[in-house]
Amino acid sequence: MAIYKRGKTYWYKFMWHNEPIRESTKQGNPRTARQMEATHRASLAKGEVGIRERKPVLTLAEFCEDRFAPWAKSTFEQSSPKSWLWYRVGVKALTGYKPLADARLNEIKGELVADFAAYRRAHGSGAGSTKDRKVQGLQVSTVNSNLRVLRRILRTAVEWGAVEAAPKVKLLTGERHRERVVSQEEEAKYLQAAPEPLAPIATVLADTGMRPEECFRLRWESMNWDSGPHGTFMVTHGKTAAARRVLPMAPRVRGLLEMRWDAAGRPVEGWVWPAPTYSGHVESSSLKKQHRNSLRLAEVRPFVLYSLRHTFLTRLGEAGCNVWTLARIAGHSSIGISARYVHPSEDAVLSAFSQLGRHKIGHSPENAIPEAEPQKRLTA
């Protein structure tokens, strides 16, 4: 007898006349699962039931259209619109490549995945003339985003019993990460050139390390002006459950938000950054033009608003903040993610090495052995 657990339910698998029999018991009790397997074996032996026909495996396009896309839409469309957009764009790219879209889930192997990645890397959407296609070739990060969606689809298909196993989806190398850290001088120039509301938003991002989307969704009812030295505020929306957290206000953030609160008439509730958008608050698209013009006027090397989050977390790490506290401040679900956001400078690395002698016996000048001492010890 062979039972195994997939998710919260047990499955059984055995061979009968060289034919594999695999079915879900839909039970979470292993003893019940073994009894169901034994019953099925006995029924086959008595000839009461024949070998059940295998269900046809869906193609990738069919699985996405019938099961995965409706699930992703119902799960993320309201709670996390950006996640739903990510899934929708990824599914469209995957099903737009006919060899992959028409392949059955159990036929998708590493070679087909590599062909899809190479096609997207070279041709992008695949439209236009040969000369245009070279221009439309996608960046490695965009192709990897599609591959991550494919990996999630295949793993979900295994969980739902649509296919037995999922192939390993290898990502392309050479992906550029957002590791731009803005210097103090660049930050000052940028904030001086930035207009309203970009300047105060960028200031809050640089002093709190919030994700831009979290900052855009700040509300006045989340502010606590009397808590801590300078007040606190609650982040209520984010990518994961860990994103919900309480952050202290830095002096600069407190003065900026309090001034904005007074100008708005000290409201009890409402958006901190209201705007005439569908959501009612500032969005990334609202600030693109202001951000581009501010970079040009400030004459600093280009960066995205998300780089201010990297900048804050990097400065926090260099100040000696441990990785667990940093993960809590950043709203990360694991400390492994936090490590990607901390990029120590060369001076910080040299400083760490210089501190090594103060923490290990035998490396400090006080504990160093004089030059003549080793010879005396050997003689003795």
VEXSEPA-347308 format. One record per residue (C-alpha): residue number from 1; residue in three letters; x, y, z. Coordinates in steps of 0.1 Angstrom, whole numbers, plus 2048, in hexadecimal, padded with zeros to 3 digits. Layout:
+-----+--------+-----+-----+-----+
! num ! residu !  px !  py !  pz !
+-----+--------+-----+-----+-----+
! NUM !    Ala !   X !   Y !   Z !
...
+-----+--------+-----+-----+-----+
//
This chain:
+-----+--------+-----+-----+-----+
! num ! residu !  px !  py !  pz !
+-----+--------+-----+-----+-----+
!   1 !    Met ! 800 ! 800 ! 800 !
!   2 !    Ala ! 80C ! 823 ! 7F8 !
!   3 !    Ile ! 7FB ! 842 ! 804 !
!   4 !    Tyr ! 809 ! 865 ! 803 !
!   5 !    Lys ! 7FE ! 887 ! 80E !
!   6 !    Arg ! 7F8 ! 8A3 ! 7F5 !
!   7 !    Gly ! 7ED ! 8C3 ! 805 !
!   8 !    Lys ! 7D5 ! 8B9 ! 821 !
!   9 !    Thr ! 7C7 ! 899 ! 812 !
!  10 !    Tyr ! 7D6 ! 877 ! 80C !
!  11 !    Trp ! 7DA ! 865 ! 7EB !
!  12 !    Tyr ! 7E1 ! 841 ! 7E3 !
!  13 !    Lys ! 7F4 ! 831 ! 7C7 !
!  14 !    Phe ! 7FB ! 80D ! 7BD !
!  15 !    Met ! 800 ! 7F8 ! 79E !
!  16 !    Trp ! 7E5 ! 7E0 ! 790 !
!  17 !    His ! 7EE ! 7CB ! 772 !
!  18 !    Asn ! 809 ! 7E3 ! 769 !
!  19 !    Glu ! 7F1 ! 800 ! 76A !
!  20 !    Pro ! 7F6 ! 81C ! 784 !
!  21 !    Ile ! 7D8 ! 823 ! 79A !
!  22 !    Arg ! 7D9 ! 845 ! 7AB !
!  23 !    Glu ! 7BC ! 857 ! 7BC !
!  24 !    Ser ! 7B5 ! 870 ! 7D7 !
!  25 !    Thr ! 7A4 ! 863 ! 7F6 !
!  26 !    Lys ! 798 ! 887 ! 7FF !
!  27 !    Gln ! 7A0 ! 87E ! 823 !
!  28 !    Gly ! 7B9 ! 88C ! 83C !
!  29 !    Asn ! 7BB ! 86C ! 851 !
!  30 !    Pro ! 7D6 ! 854 ! 846 !
!  31 !    Arg ! 7C4 ! 835 ! 854 !
!  32 !    Thr ! 7A5 ! 83D ! 840 !
!  33 !    Ala ! 7BA ! 842 ! 821 !
!  34 !    Arg ! 7CA ! 820 ! 825 !
!  35 !    Gln ! 7A8 ! 810 ! 829 !
!  36 !    Met ! 79B ! 821 ! 80A !
!  37 !    Glu ! 7BA ! 814 ! 7F7 !
!  38 !    Ala ! 7B4 ! 7F1 ! 804 !
!  39 !    Thr ! 78F ! 7F3 ! 7F9 !
!  40 !    His ! 799 ! 7FE ! 7D6 !
!  41 !    Arg ! 7B2 ! 7E1 ! 7D4 !
!  42 !    Ala ! 798 ! 7C8 ! 7DF !
!  43 !    Ser ! 77E ! 7D5 ! 7C6 !
!  44 !    Leu ! 797 ! 7D1 ! 7AA !
!  45 !    Ala ! 7A0 ! 7AD ! 7B5 !
!  46 !    Lys ! 77B ! 7A3 ! 7B6 !
!  47 !    Gly ! 775 ! 7B2 ! 794 !
!  48 !    Glu ! 75A ! 7CA ! 7A2 !
!  49 !    Val ! 76A ! 7E8 ! 792 !
!  50 !    Gly ! 781 ! 7EC ! 774 !
!  51 !    Ile ! 7A0 ! 801 ! 772 !
!  52 !    Arg ! 793 ! 824 ! 771 !
!  53 !    Glu ! 79B ! 839 ! 752 !
!  54 !    Arg ! 7B3 ! 855 ! 757 !
!  55 !    Lys ! 7A6 ! 878 ! 754 !
!  56 !    Pro ! 7B5 ! 88A ! 736 !
!  57 !    Val ! 7CF ! 8A3 ! 740 !
!  58 !    Leu ! 7C7 ! 8C7 ! 738 !
!  59 !    Thr ! 7DC ! 8DD ! 723 !
!  60 !    Leu ! 7EC ! 8FB ! 732 !
!  61 !    Ala ! 7D4 ! 912 ! 721 !
!  62 !    Glu ! 7B6 ! 8FE ! 72C !
!  63 !    Phe ! 7C2 ! 8FB ! 750 !
!  64 !    Cys ! 7C8 ! 921 ! 752 !
!  65 !    Glu ! 7A7 ! 92A ! 743 !
!  66 !    Asp ! 791 ! 911 ! 756 !
!  67 !    Arg ! 7A2 ! 910 ! 778 !
!  68 !    Phe ! 7C1 ! 925 ! 77F !
!  69 !    Ala ! 7B6 ! 947 ! 771 !
!  70 !    Pro ! 794 ! 946 ! 783 !
!  71 !    Trp ! 7A4 ! 93C ! 7A3 !
!  72 !    Ala ! 7BF ! 958 ! 7A1 !
!  73 !    Lys ! 7A4 ! 972 ! 798 !
!  74 !    Ser ! 78D ! 969 ! 7B5 !
!  75 !    Thr ! 7AB ! 967 ! 7CD !
!  76 !    Phe ! 7BF ! 986 ! 7C4 !
!  77 !    Glu ! 7A9 ! 99F ! 7B0 !
!  78 !    Gln ! 79B ! 9B0 ! 7CF !
!  79 !    Ser ! 7B5 ! 9A8 ! 7EA !
!  80 !    Ser ! 7D5 ! 9AE ! 7D5 !
!  81 !    Pro ! 7CF ! 9BE ! 7B3 !
!  82 !    Lys ! 7F4 ! 9BE ! 7AA !
!  83 !    Ser ! 7F6 ! 998 ! 7B0 !
!  84 !    Trp ! 7D8 ! 993 ! 79A !
!  85 !    Leu ! 7E8 ! 9A9 ! 77F !
!  86 !    Trp ! 808 ! 995 ! 782 !
!  87 !    Tyr ! 7F6 ! 974 ! 77D !
!  88 !    Arg ! 7E0 ! 981 ! 761 !
!  89 !    Val ! 7FE ! 98F ! 74D !
!  90 !    Gly ! 812 ! 96F ! 753 !
!  91 !    Val ! 7F5 ! 958 ! 748 !
!  92 !    Lys ! 7F0 ! 96D ! 729 !
!  93 !    Ala ! 815 ! 96A ! 720 !
!  94 !    Leu ! 816 ! 944 ! 726 !
!  95 !    Thr ! 7F6 ! 93C ! 712 !
!  96 !    Gly ! 802 ! 954 ! 6F6 !
!  97 !    Tyr ! 81E ! 93C ! 6EE !
!  98 !    Lys ! 80C ! 920 ! 6DB !
!  99 !    Pro ! 824 ! 903 ! 6E0 !
! 100 !    Leu ! 822 ! 908 ! 706 !
! 101 !    Ala ! 7FC ! 910 ! 707 !
! 102 !    Asp ! 7F3 ! 8F1 ! 6F3 !
! 103 !    Ala ! 80A ! 8DA ! 707 !
! 104 !    Arg ! 7F9 ! 8C4 ! 721 !
! 105 !    Leu ! 804 ! 8CA ! 745 !
! 106 !    Asn ! 816 ! 8A8 ! 747 !
! 107 !    Glu ! 829 ! 8B0 ! 727 !
! 108 !    Ile ! 838 ! 8D1 ! 732 !
! 109 !    Lys ! 85D ! 8CA ! 737 !
! 110 !    Gly ! 87C ! 8DF ! 73C !
! 111 !    Glu ! 884 ! 8E1 ! 717 !
! 112 !    Leu ! 862 ! 8F0 ! 70E !
! 113 !    Val ! 865 ! 909 ! 72B !
! 114 !    Ala ! 887 ! 913 ! 71E !
! 115 !    Asp ! 879 ! 918 ! 6FB !
! 116 !    Phe ! 85E ! 92F ! 709 !
! 117 !    Ala ! 878 ! 943 ! 71C !
! 118 !    Ala ! 88F ! 946 ! 6FE !
! 119 !    Tyr ! 871 ! 951 ! 6E8 !
! 120 !    Arg ! 866 ! 96C ! 700 !
! 121 !    Arg ! 889 ! 978 ! 705 !
! 122 !    Ala ! 88F ! 97B ! 6E0 !
! 123 !    His ! 86D ! 986 ! 6D2 !
! 124 !    Gly ! 858 ! 993 ! 6EF !
! 125 !    Ser ! 834 ! 994 ! 6E4 !
! 126 !    Gly ! 83E ! 985 ! 6C2 !
! 127 !    Ala ! 82C ! 9A0 ! 6AE !
! 128 !    Gly ! 839 ! 9B5 ! 692 !
! 129 !    Ser ! 856 ! 9B0 ! 67A !
! 130 !    Thr ! 877 ! 99F ! 681 !
! 131 !    Lys ! 887 ! 9C1 ! 686 !
! 132 !    Asp ! 86C ! 9CB ! 69F !
! 133 !    Arg ! 86E ! 9AB ! 6B2 !
! 134 !    Lys ! 892 ! 9B1 ! 6BC !
! 135 !    Val ! 886 ! 9D2 ! 6CC !
! 136 !    Gln ! 869 ! 9C0 ! 6DD !
! 137 !    Gly ! 87F ! 9A6 ! 6EE !
! 138 !    Leu ! 878 ! 9A5 ! 713 !
! 139 !    Gln ! 88F ! 9AA ! 730 !
! 140 !    Val ! 89B ! 98C ! 745 !
! 141 !    Ser ! 886 ! 998 ! 762 !
! 142 !    Thr ! 866 ! 998 ! 74D !
! 143 !    Val ! 86C ! 975 ! 740 !
! 144 !    Asn ! 874 ! 969 ! 763 !
! 145 !    Ser ! 853 ! 978 ! 76F !
! 146 !    Asn ! 841 ! 963 ! 755 !
! 147 !    Leu ! 854 ! 944 ! 75F !
! 148 !    Arg ! 84B ! 949 ! 784 !
! 149 !    Val ! 826 ! 94A ! 77A !
! 150 !    Leu ! 82B ! 929 ! 767 !
! 151 !    Arg ! 83C ! 91A ! 785 !
! 152 !    Arg ! 81F ! 924 ! 79B !
! 153 !    Ile ! 806 ! 916 ! 782 !
! 154 !    Leu ! 817 ! 8F4 ! 780 !
! 155 !    Arg ! 81A ! 8F1 ! 7A5 !
! 156 !    Thr ! 7F6 ! 8FA ! 7AA !
! 157 !    Ala ! 7ED ! 8DF ! 790 !
! 158 !    Val ! 7FF ! 8C5 ! 7A5 !
! 159 !    Glu ! 7ED ! 8D1 ! 7C4 !
! 160 !    Trp ! 7CB ! 8CE ! 7B4 !
! 161 !    Gly ! 7D3 ! 8AC ! 7A5 !
! 162 !    Ala ! 7D2 ! 8B7 ! 781 !
! 163 !    Val ! 7F5 ! 8A9 ! 77B !
! 164 !    Glu ! 80C ! 892 ! 78F !
! 165 !    Ala ! 82C ! 8A6 ! 78F !
! 166 !    Ala ! 839 ! 8C8 ! 784 !
! 167 !    Pro ! 859 ! 8CE ! 771 !
! 168 !    Lys ! 874 ! 8E4 ! 77F !
! 169 !    Val ! 871 ! 907 ! 770 !
! 170 !    Lys ! 893 ! 917 ! 76E !
! 171 !    Leu ! 895 ! 93D ! 76D !
! 172 !    Leu ! 8AC ! 950 ! 756 !
! 173 !    Thr ! 8CD ! 95E ! 764 !
! 174 !    Gly ! 8D7 ! 982 ! 762 !
! 175 !    Glu ! 8B7 ! 991 ! 771 !
! 176 !    Arg ! 8BD ! 9B4 ! 77D !
! 177 !    His ! 8B1 ! 9BC ! 7A0 !
! 178 !    Arg ! 8A7 ! 9DC ! 7B0 !
! 179 !    Glu ! 8C7 ! 9E1 ! 7C3 !
! 180 !    Arg ! 8CA ! A07 ! 7BE !
! 181 !    Val ! 8D2 ! A18 ! 7DE !
! 182 !    Val ! 8CD ! A3E ! 7DE !
! 183 !    Ser ! 8E8 ! A52 ! 7EF !
! 184 !    Gln ! 8E0 ! A6E ! 808 !
! 185 !    Glu ! 8EB ! A88 ! 7EF !
! 186 !    Glu ! 8D6 ! A7A ! 7D3 !
! 187 !    Glu ! 8B8 ! A77 ! 7EB !
! 188 !    Ala ! 8BB ! A9C ! 7F5 !
! 189 !    Lys ! 8BD ! AA7 ! 7D0 !
! 190 !    Tyr ! 8A0 ! A92 ! 7C6 !
! 191 !    Leu ! 889 ! A9E ! 7E3 !
! 192 !    Gln ! 892 ! AC2 ! 7DB !
! 193 !    Ala ! 888 ! ABD ! 7B7 !
! 194 !    Ala ! 869 ! AA8 ! 7BD !
! 195 !    Pro ! 846 ! ABA ! 7BE !
! 196 !    Glu ! 827 ! AB2 ! 7D2 !
! 197 !    Pro ! 81D ! A96 ! 7D9 !
! 198 !    Leu ! 83C ! A84 ! 7CD !
! 199 !    Ala ! 854 ! A95 ! 7E6 !
! 200 !    Pro ! 841 ! A8C ! 806 !
! 201 !    Ile ! 83A ! A68 ! 7FA !
! 202 !    Ala ! 85F ! A63 ! 7F1 !
! 203 !    Thr ! 869 ! A71 ! 813 !
! 204 !    Val ! 852 ! A58 ! 825 !
! 205 !    Leu ! 85F ! A3B ! 80F !
! 206 !    Ala ! 884 ! A45 ! 817 !
! 207 !    Asp ! 87D ! A47 ! 83D !
! 208 !    Thr ! 867 ! A28 ! 841 !
! 209 !    Gly ! 870 ! A0F ! 827 !
! 210 !    Met ! 84C ! A08 ! 81D !
! 211 !    Arg ! 843 ! 9FB ! 7FB !
! 212 !    Pro ! 835 ! A17 ! 7E5 !
! 213 !    Glu ! 813 ! A06 ! 7E4 !
! 214 !    Glu ! 812 ! A04 ! 80A !
! 215 !    Cys ! 81A ! A29 ! 80C !
! 216 !    Phe ! 7FF ! A32 ! 7F2 !
! 217 !    Arg ! 7E5 ! A21 ! 807 !
! 218 !    Leu ! 7EC ! A32 ! 828 !
! 219 !    Arg ! 7CD ! A3F ! 83A !
! 220 !    Trp ! 7C9 ! A58 ! 856 !
! 221 !    Glu ! 7B7 ! A40 ! 86D !
! 222 !    Ser ! 7D7 ! A2B ! 86C !
! 223 !    Met ! 7EB ! A47 ! 87D !
! 224 !    Asn ! 7F3 ! A47 ! 8A2 !
! 225 !    Trp ! 802 ! A68 ! 8AB !
! 226 !    Asp ! 807 ! A61 ! 8D0 !
! 227 !    Ser ! 819 ! A3F ! 8CD !
! 228 !    Gly ! 83F ! A3D ! 8D0 !
! 229 !    Pro ! 857 ! A5B ! 8CF !
! 230 !    His ! 848 ! A69 ! 8AF !
! 231 !    Gly ! 829 ! A55 ! 8A8 !
! 232 !    Thr ! 821 ! A35 ! 895 !
! 233 !    Phe ! 80C ! A2A ! 877 !
! 234 !    Met ! 7FE ! A09 ! 86C !
! 235 !    Val ! 805 ! 9FA ! 84A !
! 236 !    Thr ! 7E4 ! 9E7 ! 842 !
! 237 !    His ! 7EA ! 9DB ! 81E !
! 238 !    Gly ! 808 ! 9C9 ! 80F !
! 239 !    Lys ! 813 ! 9AB ! 7FB !
! 240 !    Thr ! 812 ! 992 ! 818 !
! 241 !    Ala ! 803 ! 98E ! 83A !
! 242 !    Ala ! 824 ! 99A ! 849 !
! 243 !    Ala ! 81F ! 9BB ! 837 !
! 244 !    Arg ! 806 ! 9C5 ! 852 !
! 245 !    Arg ! 81B ! 9D6 ! 86C !
! 246 !    Val ! 81F ! 9F5 ! 881 !
! 247 !    Leu ! 83C ! A0D ! 879 !
! 248 !    Pro ! 84A ! A2A ! 88D !
! 249 !    Met ! 84B ! A4D ! 87E !
! 250 !    Ala ! 86D ! A5C ! 879 !
! 251 !    Pro ! 86F ! A81 ! 883 !
! 252 !    Arg ! 86E ! A8C ! 85F !
! 253 !    Val ! 850 ! A76 ! 857 !
! 254 !    Arg ! 83E ! A82 ! 876 !
! 255 !    Gly ! 842 ! AA6 ! 86C !
! 256 !    Leu ! 838 ! AA0 ! 848 !
! 257 !    Leu ! 819 ! A8C ! 850 !
! 258 !    Glu ! 80E ! AA3 ! 86C !
! 259 !    Met ! 811 ! AC1 ! 855 !
! 260 !    Arg ! 7FD ! AAF ! 83A !
! 261 !    Trp ! 7E3 ! AA4 ! 854 !
! 262 !    Asp ! 7DE ! AC8 ! 860 !
! 263 !    Ala ! 7DB ! AD5 ! 83C !
! 264 !    Ala ! 7C0 ! ABB ! 836 !
! 265 !    Gly ! 7AC ! AC7 ! 854 !
! 266 !    Arg ! 7B6 ! AAB ! 86C !
! 267 !    Pro ! 79F ! A90 ! 85D !
! 268 !    Val ! 796 ! A72 ! 871 !
! 269 !    Glu ! 798 ! A5B ! 853 !
! 270 !    Gly ! 7A1 ! A5B ! 82E !
! 271 !    Trp ! 7BE ! A57 ! 817 !
! 272 !    Val ! 7DF ! A68 ! 820 !
! 273 !    Trp ! 7E7 ! A6D ! 7FB !
! 274 !    Pro ! 7C5 ! A72 ! 7EA !
! 275 !    Ala ! 7C4 ! A75 ! 7C4 !
! 276 !    Pro ! 7AA ! A74 ! 7A8 !
! 277 !    Thr ! 7B0 ! A4F ! 7A0 !
! 278 !    Tyr ! 79A ! A31 ! 79F !
! 279 !    Ser ! 7A7 ! A26 ! 7C2 !
! 280 !    Gly ! 7A4 ! A4A ! 7D0 !
! 281 !    His ! 7C9 ! A4C ! 7D9 !
! 282 !    Val ! 7EA ! A51 ! 7C8 !
! 283 !    Glu ! 7F6 ! A35 ! 7B1 !
! 284 !    Ser ! 817 ! A2D ! 7A2 !
! 285 !    Ser ! 80B ! A3A ! 780 !
! 286 !    Ser ! 802 ! A5B ! 790 !
! 287 !    Leu ! 826 ! A62 ! 799 !
! 288 !    Lys ! 839 ! A55 ! 77A !
! 289 !    Lys ! 83B ! A77 ! 769 !
! 290 !    Gln ! 844 ! A8A ! 788 !
! 291 !    His ! 85F ! A70 ! 791 !
! 292 !    Arg ! 86E ! A71 ! 76E !
! 293 !    Asn ! 870 ! A97 ! 76F !
! 294 !    Ser ! 87E ! A98 ! 792 !
! 295 !    Leu ! 89A ! A81 ! 788 !
! 296 !    Arg ! 8A2 ! A97 ! 76B !
! 297 !    Leu ! 8A2 ! AB7 ! 77F !
! 298 !    Ala ! 8B6 ! AA8 ! 79C !
! 299 !    Glu ! 8D0 ! A9A ! 783 !
! 300 !    Val ! 8D3 ! A79 ! 797 !
! 301 !    Arg ! 8D7 ! A56 ! 789 !
! 302 !    Pro ! 8B5 ! A48 ! 782 !
! 303 !    Phe ! 8A4 ! A32 ! 79B !
! 304 !    Val ! 880 ! A26 ! 7A2 !
! 305 !    Leu ! 86C ! A2F ! 7C1 !
! 306 !    Tyr ! 870 ! A0B ! 7CD !
! 307 !    Ser ! 895 ! A13 ! 7D0 !
! 308 !    Leu ! 88E ! A29 ! 7EE !
! 309 !    Arg ! 882 ! A0A ! 800 !
! 310 !    His ! 8A3 ! 9F9 ! 7F8 !
! 311 !    Thr ! 8B5 ! A18 ! 803 !
! 312 !    Phe ! 8A4 ! A19 ! 825 !
! 313 !    Leu ! 8A9 ! 9F4 ! 82C !
! 314 !    Thr ! 8CD ! 9F6 ! 822 !
! 315 !    Arg ! 8D3 ! A13 ! 839 !
! 316 !    Leu ! 8C1 ! A01 ! 855 !
! 317 !    Gly ! 8D7 ! 9E2 ! 850 !
! 318 !    Glu ! 8F7 ! 9F6 ! 850 !
! 319 !    Ala ! 8EC ! A07 ! 870 !
! 320 !    Gly ! 8ED ! 9E5 ! 881 !
! 321 !    Cys ! 8C9 ! 9DA ! 880 !
! 322 !    Asn ! 8C6 ! 9B4 ! 882 !
! 323 !    Val ! 8B5 ! 9A1 ! 866 !
! 324 !    Trp ! 897 ! 996 ! 87B !
! 325 !    Thr ! 88E ! 9BA ! 885 !
! 326 !    Leu ! 895 ! 9C5 ! 861 !
! 327 !    Ala ! 87D ! 9AB ! 854 !
! 328 !    Arg ! 862 ! 9B7 ! 86C !
! 329 !    Ile ! 867 ! 9DC ! 862 !
! 330 !    Ala ! 867 ! 9D3 ! 83D !
! 331 !    Gly ! 848 ! 9BD ! 83F !
! 332 !    His ! 85A ! 99E ! 832 !
! 333 !    Ser ! 84D ! 97B ! 838 !
! 334 !    Ser ! 870 ! 96D ! 83C !
! 335 !    Ile ! 893 ! 97A ! 844 !
! 336 !    Gly ! 89F ! 96B ! 823 !
! 337 !    Ile ! 88C ! 985 ! 811 !
! 338 !    Ser ! 89B ! 9A1 ! 826 !
! 339 !    Ala ! 8BE ! 996 ! 81D !
! 340 !    Arg ! 8B7 ! 9A0 ! 7F9 !
! 341 !    Tyr ! 8AF ! 9C4 ! 803 !
! 342 !    Val ! 8CF ! 9CB ! 816 !
! 343 !    His ! 8ED ! 9D4 ! 802 !
! 344 !    Pro ! 90A ! 9DE ! 819 !
! 345 !    Ser ! 922 ! 9F8 ! 80A !
! 346 !    Glu ! 947 ! 9F3 ! 807 !
! 347 !    Asp ! 94D ! A08 ! 826 !
! 348 !    Ala ! 935 ! 9F3 ! 83A !
! 349 !    Val ! 947 ! 9D3 ! 830 !
! 350 !    Leu ! 969 ! 9E2 ! 83A !
! 351 !    Ser ! 95A ! 9EE ! 85B !
! 352 !    Ala ! 94D ! 9CB ! 862 !
! 353 !    Phe ! 970 ! 9BC ! 85D !
! 354 !    Ser ! 980 ! 9D7 ! 873 !
! 355 !    Gln ! 967 ! 9CE ! 88F !
! 356 !    Leu ! 971 ! 9A9 ! 88D !
! 357 !    Gly ! 98F ! 9AD ! 8A3 !
! 358 !    Arg ! 97A ! 9BB ! 8BF !
! 359 !    His ! 965 ! 99C ! 8C2 !
! 360 !    Lys ! 97E ! 980 ! 8BF !
! 361 !    Ile ! 998 ! 978 ! 8D9 !
! 362 !    Gly ! 9BB ! 97A ! 8CB !
! 363 !    His ! 9B4 ! 993 ! 8B0 !
! 364 !    Ser ! 9B4 ! 9B3 ! 8C6 !
! 365 !    Pro ! 9D4 ! 9C6 ! 8CC !
! 366 !    Glu ! 9D1 ! 9C0 ! 8F1 !
! 367 !    Asn ! 9D1 ! 99A ! 8EC !
! 368 !    Ala ! 9EA ! 999 ! 8D0 !
! 369 !    Ile ! A09 ! 983 ! 8D7 !
! 370 !    Pro ! A2A ! 997 ! 8D6 !
! 371 !    Glu ! A42 ! 98E ! 8BA !
! 372 !    Ala ! A5B ! 97E ! 8D2 !
! 373 !    Glu ! A41 ! 96A ! 8E5 !
! 374 !    Pro ! A3C ! 94E ! 8CC !
! 375 !    Gln ! A61 ! 945 ! 8CD !
! 376 !    Lys ! A61 ! 945 ! 8F4 !
! 377 !    Arg ! A43 ! 92D ! 8F4 !
! 378 !    Leu ! A54 ! 916 ! 8DB !
! 379 !    Thr ! A74 ! 915 ! 8F0 !
! 380 !    Ala ! A60 ! 90D ! 910 !
+-----+--------+-----+-----+-----+
//
